[in-house]
Amino acid sequence: MAVQGALREWVRSHTLGVAVAITAIGYALVLNAFEGIVPLFPSIGESTVRLLSSVIVVINAATLTALLSGVYYIRQRGIDRHRVAMVTAVALELGFLVLYLWKVGGGGELYIQASGLFRLAYLLVLAIHLVCSALSVPLVIYAVLLGLTRSPAELEQTAHARVGRIAVAVWSVSLALGIVTSAMLRIAGSELETVGAIVLV
Ligand code: HEM
């Protein structure tokens, strides 16, 4: 308990630095999975990659639901419910990250088998999804660290609500477009590129 209290105090006085450090670790893990530098996960075959892709879509949909519920609750001034919904969204996202890293690092990435306008539309949606995903990480981590280390009264004196609003906007777009890209892959068909052979977009 004393250790937990000391950790909370430390994170409280170094919130921005901790958010930056966690973000850097997250980016490094994703880069490592794509480049296959340090193999962190056991190898998987194509059917498992496809299964993980389906599970990831379900997690993304659940995360989006938790996130939007969190926004609804804080608008009703339901701080405890807001906290539970947002912590649930972040926990689901951690689950997503583990499965995503395993899928990419242990198997590979699925590439769309389409040409013309459909392919162009897919690449555009994918690009926006990737940019929003990358941008959402530091914003969400900073908002949640502020939320977990301060009382509601103290939070009002911080950038939590402002950063939180941007985080919700960027993260929602990222999650929704992740679901759209997955649906487009299913419609057009996809091919697996194994680790090491992956070229982004
Ligand atoms: C994890 C624990 C969290 C707690 C205890 C918490 C608590 C709070 C509190 C007390 C407020 C009102 C602050 C004020 O009026 O200035 C607030 C606002 C807000 N929070 Fe959180 N929050 C948490 C996590 C998050 C996360 C992770 C996000 C974003 C992903 C977020 C997004 C927001 C937004 C958008 C608002 C402003 C709502 C509005 O007025 O439009 N919160 N939060």
Residues whose N, C-alpha, C, O or C-beta is under 5 A from the ligand:
A	BS01	HEM	I74 I79 R83 M86 V87 V140 A143 V144 G147 L148 P152 L155 E156 H160 A161 G164 R165 A167 V168
